Amino acid sequence: MQLVNQLANAENQNPPNEDLIADLEEQIAAQEEFIEETEAAFDTCLTECQEAFDERIATCEAMCFPCSNNNAQWCVGGEQLALDGNPLFFPTDDAPGILPDTRGAAKIPAQVYMGLGWPWEAGGTGENPPAGSPMHNFHFTSEIAYWFKYTTGMTATFRFIGDDDVFVFVNRRLLIDLGGIHVPLTGEFNFAANGNVTWSTSQPPDPGDEGPPGGPLANGATTVADLGLQDGGVYEIKVFHAERKPEGSSFQLTLSGFNTARSECLPICGDGIIAAGEQCDDGEELNTGGHNRCNADCTIGEYCGDGIVQEEEECDDADPNKPQGCAGCFITVVK
């Protein structure tokens, strides 16, 4: 517009500035050509971007079908991701003696497995489950024990997500309390290198439009000393869980940093306990060897019945040439 005004002024001069007019006309023509090229490129960009966007949507929809009510997949940004485990935890479905009236249809929990709208296992988000939905036993409890070796300076994390009652003990001290009927909640504790232990409980966000935002519920701190942990000691993590309410059952347990090496149980000669590989063990002070005694290496010393007549014996019951009347490695005389 500015160049057009300058051109009009040049043309109205008396006499007109022909050189300026020619220069302005050239600039206006170049500007119009640039605008045309820019508009064409913009239109091309819109078309190509829309085509690419439509293609991505089609890919996402194809990969997500049937999306959040498929037990084996869910959709995030057009990528198909495999679930870590089964979003429905029903370990007693096939147990003998389960009462049939405890069974019901299940929903995919939104807070754990992106089940938008808590869809039914067989599909759909209606009020009633689809016909033919699998029936599960919701009334059961579980108990898990995990042993670990604590070493000074170790860092480790325990994380659990589950619904209904969940209680986690470390060395018989209650550390996580998710008691009560609720949607899946997260309980976590962390061992720091300085010996501090922090714990927290929170609610994972519901990805649905009307779901709660999620967030922390409680947190606190303690120390490994308060938990009774000492360097080199072996301690137990115990999880108690109760599932008691249809229509969701979730159970997700993650441990990292804890010692998971396979333990090796070996006999300890001298502890007074006869273990695998030991012939005897009377304790370190009594493993002195000698007749009818245990040797220092937990092998049996000379004894009545070994077939050898020892200094303390008159005969030996296992001696093939034992005299008549040998009993208990001594000669018995019947009168």
VEXDREN-2710 file (C-alpha; in Angstrom, 1 decimal):
% VEXDREN-2710
k/r/px/py/pz
1/MET/0.0/0.0/0.0
2/GLN/2.9/2.4/0.8
3/LEU/4.5/1.7/-2.6
4/VAL/1.1/2.4/-4.4
5/ASN/0.7/5.7/-2.6
6/GLN/4.3/6.7/-3.6
7/LEU/3.5/5.8/-7.2
8/ALA/0.4/8.0/-7.2
9/ASN/2.3/10.9/-5.9
10/ALA/5.1/10.5/-8.5
11/GLU/2.5/10.3/-11.3
12/ASN/0.8/13.6/-10.0
13/GLN/4.0/15.6/-10.0
14/ASN/4.4/18.3/-12.6
15/PRO/6.2/17.2/-14.5
16/PRO/5.9/13.5/-13.5
17/ASN/9.2/11.8/-12.3
18/GLU/9.4/9.0/-14.9
19/ASP/12.5/7.4/-13.4
20/LEU/10.8/7.2/-9.9
21/ILE/7.6/5.9/-11.5
22/ALA/9.4/3.1/-13.3
23/ASP/11.3/2.1/-10.1
24/LEU/8.1/2.0/-8.0
25/GLU/6.2/0.0/-10.7
26/GLU/9.1/-2.5/-10.7
27/GLN/9.0/-2.8/-6.8
28/ILE/5.2/-3.2/-6.8
29/ALA/5.4/-6.0/-9.5
30/ALA/8.0/-7.8/-7.4
31/GLN/6.0/-7.5/-4.3
32/GLU/2.8/-8.9/-6.0
33/GLU/4.8/-11.8/-7.3
34/PHE/6.2/-12.5/-3.8
35/ILE/2.7/-12.4/-2.3
36/GLU/1.4/-14.8/-5.0
37/GLU/4.2/-17.3/-4.3
38/THR/3.7/-17.0/-0.6
39/GLU/0.0/-17.6/-0.8
40/ALA/0.6/-20.7/-3.0
41/ALA/3.2/-22.1/-0.6
42/PHE/0.8/-21.5/2.3
43/ASP/-2.0/-23.3/0.5
44/THR/0.3/-26.2/-0.3
45/CYS/1.5/-26.3/3.3
46/LEU/-2.1/-26.4/4.6
47/THR/-3.0/-29.2/2.2
48/GLU/0.1/-31.3/3.0
49/CYS/-0.2/-30.7/6.8
50/GLN/-3.9/-31.7/6.8
51/GLU/-3.1/-34.8/4.8
52/ALA/-0.3/-35.8/7.2
53/PHE/-2.6/-35.0/10.2
54/ASP/-5.4/-37.1/8.7
55/GLU/-3.0/-40.0/8.1
56/ARG/-1.7/-39.8/11.7
57/ILE/-5.3/-39.9/13.0
58/ALA/-6.1/-42.9/10.8
59/THR/-3.0/-44.7/12.0
60/CYS/-3.8/-43.9/15.6
61/GLU/-7.4/-45.1/15.3
62/ALA/-6.3/-48.3/13.6
63/MET/-3.7/-49.1/16.2
64/CYS/-5.9/-48.1/19.1
65/PHE/-8.9/-50.2/18.1
66/PRO/-10.6/-51.1/20.3
67/CYS/-8.3/-48.8/22.3
68/SER/-8.7/-48.6/26.1
69/ASN/-10.9/-51.7/26.5
70/ASN/-8.3/-54.0/24.9
71/ASN/-6.4/-55.8/27.6
72/ALA/-3.2/-56.0/25.5
73/GLN/-2.8/-52.5/24.3
74/TRP/-3.6/-48.8/24.6
75/CYS/-2.9/-45.7/22.5
76/VAL/-0.6/-42.8/23.2
77/GLY/0.2/-40.4/20.4
78/GLY/-0.5/-42.9/17.7
79/GLU/1.9/-45.5/19.1
80/GLN/0.9/-49.0/20.2
81/LEU/2.4/-49.9/23.6
82/ALA/2.3/-53.3/25.3
83/LEU/1.1/-53.4/28.9
84/ASP/3.3/-54.6/31.7
85/GLY/1.2/-57.4/32.9
86/ASN/-2.6/-57.9/33.0
87/PRO/-4.7/-54.9/34.1
88/LEU/-7.1/-57.4/35.7
89/PHE/-5.8/-59.3/38.8
90/PHE/-7.8/-62.4/39.6
91/PRO/-5.4/-65.1/40.8
92/THR/-8.2/-67.3/42.4
93/ASP/-10.6/-67.6/39.4
94/ASP/-9.6/-71.2/38.9
95/ALA/-9.1/-72.2/42.5
96/PRO/-11.1/-75.2/43.6
97/GLY/-14.1/-74.5/45.9
98/ILE/-14.7/-70.9/44.9
99/LEU/-18.3/-69.9/45.5
100/PRO/-20.1/-68.9/42.3
101/ASP/-21.9/-66.0/43.9
102/THR/-18.6/-64.1/44.3
103/ARG/-18.2/-63.7/40.6
104/GLY/-18.8/-60.7/38.5
105/ALA/-17.7/-58.8/35.4
106/ALA/-14.7/-56.5/35.5
107/LYS/-13.7/-53.1/34.3
108/ILE/-10.3/-51.7/33.2
109/PRO/-9.1/-49.2/35.9
110/ALA/-8.5/-45.8/34.4
111/GLN/-5.8/-44.8/36.9
112/VAL/-3.5/-47.7/36.0
113/TYR/-4.1/-48.8/32.5
114/MET/-5.6/-45.7/30.8
115/GLY/-9.0/-47.3/30.7
116/LEU/-10.9/-44.2/29.6
117/GLY/-14.3/-44.2/31.3
118/TRP/-13.5/-47.5/33.1
119/PRO/-14.6/-49.7/30.1
120/TRP/-15.8/-53.2/30.6
121/GLU/-13.3/-56.0/30.0
122/ALA/-15.4/-57.2/27.1
123/GLY/-15.8/-53.7/25.7
124/GLY/-18.1/-50.7/26.1
125/THR/-18.7/-48.3/28.9
126/GLY/-22.4/-48.8/29.4
127/GLU/-24.0/-49.3/32.8
128/ASN/-24.2/-53.0/32.3
129/PRO/-21.5/-55.4/31.1
130/PRO/-21.8/-56.8/27.6
131/ALA/-23.3/-60.2/27.2
132/GLY/-20.8/-63.0/27.5
133/SER/-18.4/-61.0/29.7
134/PRO/-15.9/-63.1/31.7
135/MET/-16.9/-63.6/35.3
136/HIS/-14.2/-63.3/38.0
137/ASN/-13.9/-63.9/41.7
138/PHE/-13.4/-60.6/43.5
139/HIS/-13.4/-61.8/47.1
140/PHE/-9.8/-62.9/47.9
141/THR/-6.7/-61.9/49.8
142/SER/-3.1/-62.1/49.0
143/GLU/0.1/-62.1/51.0
144/ILE/3.6/-61.5/49.5
145/ALA/6.9/-61.8/51.3
146/TYR/10.1/-60.5/49.8
147/TRP/13.5/-60.8/51.6
148/PHE/16.4/-58.4/51.0
149/LYS/19.8/-57.8/52.4
150/TYR/20.4/-54.3/53.7
151/THR/23.8/-52.7/53.2
152/THR/24.8/-49.2/54.4
153/GLY/24.4/-46.6/51.7
154/MET/22.1/-48.6/49.5
155/THR/19.3/-46.9/47.6
156/ALA/16.1/-48.7/46.7
157/THR/12.5/-48.0/45.8
158/PHE/9.3/-50.0/46.5
159/ARG/6.2/-49.0/44.6
160/PHE/2.7/-50.5/44.8
161/ILE/-0.5/-49.7/43.0
162/GLY/-3.7/-51.4/44.0
163/ASP/-7.3/-51.0/45.1
164/ASP/-9.1/-51.9/48.3
165/ASP/-6.9/-52.8/51.3
166/VAL/-3.1/-52.8/51.0
167/PHE/-0.7/-52.8/53.9
168/VAL/3.1/-52.9/53.5
169/PHE/5.5/-53.8/56.4
170/VAL/9.3/-53.6/56.4
171/ASN/10.9/-55.7/59.2
172/ARG/7.4/-55.9/60.8
173/ARG/7.0/-52.1/60.8
174/LEU/4.0/-50.7/59.0
175/LEU/5.2/-48.3/56.3
176/ILE/2.4/-48.1/53.7
177/ASP/-1.3/-48.0/54.6
178/LEU/-3.8/-48.0/51.7
179/GLY/-6.6/-49.4/53.8
180/GLY/-10.3/-49.2/52.7
181/ILE/-12.3/-49.4/49.5
182/HIS/-10.9/-47.0/46.9
183/VAL/-9.9/-46.6/43.3
184/PRO/-6.3/-47.7/42.6
185/LEU/-3.9/-45.8/44.8
186/THR/-0.1/-45.6/44.8
187/GLY/2.1/-46.4/47.9
188/GLU/5.8/-45.8/47.6
189/PHE/8.9/-45.7/49.9
190/ASN/12.5/-45.0/49.1
191/PHE/15.8/-45.8/50.9
192/ALA/18.3/-43.0/50.5
193/ALA/22.1/-43.5/50.8
194/ASN/22.2/-41.5/54.0
195/GLY/19.8/-43.9/55.8
196/ASN/16.7/-41.8/55.4
197/VAL/13.5/-43.4/54.4
198/THR/10.7/-41.4/52.8
199/TRP/7.2/-42.8/52.1
200/SER/4.2/-41.4/50.3
201/THR/0.7/-42.3/49.1
202/SER/-1.0/-40.7/46.1
203/GLN/-3.8/-41.1/43.6
204/PRO/-2.8/-41.6/40.0
205/PRO/-4.6/-39.2/37.6
206/ASP/-7.8/-40.4/35.8
207/PRO/-7.3/-39.8/32.1
208/GLY/-11.0/-39.3/31.6
209/ASP/-12.5/-35.9/31.0
210/GLU/-14.5/-36.0/34.2
211/GLY/-12.0/-37.9/36.3
212/PRO/-10.2/-36.5/39.4
213/PRO/-6.8/-34.9/38.7
214/GLY/-5.0/-37.2/41.1
215/GLY/-2.1/-36.2/43.4
216/PRO/-0.5/-36.8/46.8
217/LEU/-2.6/-38.0/49.7
218/ALA/0.0/-38.4/52.5
219/ASN/3.8/-38.5/53.0
220/GLY/6.3/-38.9/55.8
221/ALA/9.8/-39.9/56.7
222/THR/11.7/-42.2/58.9
223/THR/15.1/-43.9/59.0
224/VAL/16.5/-47.4/58.5
225/ALA/17.5/-47.3/62.2
226/ASP/13.9/-46.7/63.2
227/LEU/13.0/-49.7/61.0
228/GLY/15.5/-51.8/62.8
229/LEU/17.7/-52.3/59.8
230/GLN/21.5/-53.0/60.3
231/ASP/24.3/-53.3/57.8
232/GLY/24.5/-56.9/56.5
233/GLY/21.1/-57.9/57.9
234/VAL/18.4/-59.8/56.0
235/TYR/14.9/-58.4/56.4
236/GLU/11.4/-59.0/55.1
237/ILE/9.1/-56.8/53.1
238/LYS/5.5/-58.1/53.6
239/VAL/2.5/-57.0/51.5
240/PHE/-1.0/-57.8/52.7
241/HIS/-3.8/-57.1/50.1
242/ALA/-7.5/-57.7/50.2
243/GLU/-9.7/-57.6/47.1
244/ARG/-13.4/-57.3/48.1
245/LYS/-15.3/-55.1/45.8
246/PRO/-16.3/-55.4/42.1
247/GLU/-15.8/-54.2/39.5
248/GLY/-12.1/-53.5/39.4
249/SER/-9.1/-55.4/40.7
250/SER/-5.6/-54.1/40.1
251/PHE/-2.2/-55.1/41.6
252/GLN/1.0/-53.6/40.4
253/LEU/4.3/-54.1/42.3
254/THR/7.7/-52.7/41.4
255/LEU/10.9/-53.0/43.4
256/SER/14.3/-51.6/42.4
257/GLY/17.7/-51.5/44.1
258/PHE/16.9/-54.3/46.5
259/ASN/19.3/-57.3/46.7
260/THR/17.8/-60.0/44.4
261/ALA/20.8/-62.3/44.3
262/ARG/20.0/-66.0/44.9
263/SER/20.8/-66.9/48.5
264/GLU/23.1/-69.9/49.1
265/CYS/22.4/-72.0/52.2
266/LEU/25.5/-73.8/53.5
267/PRO/25.9/-75.8/56.7
268/ILE/27.8/-74.2/59.6
269/CYS/29.8/-76.9/61.3
270/GLY/29.8/-76.2/65.0
271/ASP/26.4/-74.6/65.3
272/GLY/24.9/-77.7/66.9
273/ILE/22.5/-78.3/64.0
274/ILE/22.9/-81.3/61.7
275/ALA/22.5/-79.8/58.2
276/ALA/22.9/-81.2/54.7
277/GLY/26.5/-82.5/54.2
278/GLU/27.1/-83.0/57.9
279/GLN/27.2/-86.4/59.6
280/CYS/26.9/-84.9/63.1
281/ASP/27.2/-81.6/64.9
282/ASP/27.3/-81.5/68.7
283/GLY/28.4/-77.8/68.8
284/GLU/31.8/-76.3/68.5
285/GLU/32.8/-77.1/72.1
286/LEU/31.7/-80.8/71.9
287/ASN/33.0/-81.6/68.4
288/THR/36.2/-82.9/69.8
289/GLY/36.3/-86.3/68.2
290/GLY/37.0/-89.6/70.0
291/HIS/34.9/-92.7/70.6
292/ASN/31.2/-92.1/69.9
293/ARG/31.9/-88.4/69.5
294/CYS/31.7/-85.9/66.6
295/ASN/34.9/-84.7/64.9
296/ALA/35.7/-81.0/64.5
297/ASP/34.8/-81.3/60.8
298/CYS/31.3/-82.7/61.7
299/THR/32.1/-86.2/60.6
300/ILE/31.5/-89.1/62.9
301/GLY/34.5/-90.4/64.8
302/GLU/35.1/-94.0/65.8
303/TYR/32.0/-95.5/67.2
304/CYS/30.3/-98.8/68.2
305/GLY/29.0/-100.4/65.0
306/ASP/31.8/-99.3/62.6
307/GLY/33.1/-102.8/62.5
308/ILE/36.4/-102.0/64.2
309/VAL/37.1/-103.0/67.7
310/GLN/38.3/-99.8/69.4
311/GLU/40.2/-99.5/72.6
312/GLU/37.0/-98.7/74.5
313/GLU/35.2/-101.8/73.1
314/GLU/35.4/-105.5/73.8
315/CYS/33.9/-106.3/70.4
316/ASP/32.0/-104.6/67.7
317/ASP/28.5/-105.4/66.6
318/ALA/29.4/-104.8/62.9
319/ASP/32.6/-106.9/63.0
320/PRO/32.0/-109.9/60.7
321/ASN/34.1/-112.0/63.1
322/LYS/32.4/-110.7/66.3
323/PRO/32.2/-113.3/69.1
324/GLN/28.9/-114.7/70.1
325/GLY/27.2/-112.6/72.7
326/CYS/28.5/-109.2/71.5
327/ALA/25.9/-106.6/72.1
328/GLY/26.5/-102.9/72.3
329/CYS/30.2/-103.6/71.7
330/PHE/30.6/-105.6/74.9
331/ILE/30.4/-109.3/75.6
332/THR/27.2/-110.3/77.4
333/VAL/27.2/-113.4/79.5
334/VAL/23.9/-115.2/80.1
335/LYS/23.9/-117.3/83.3
END
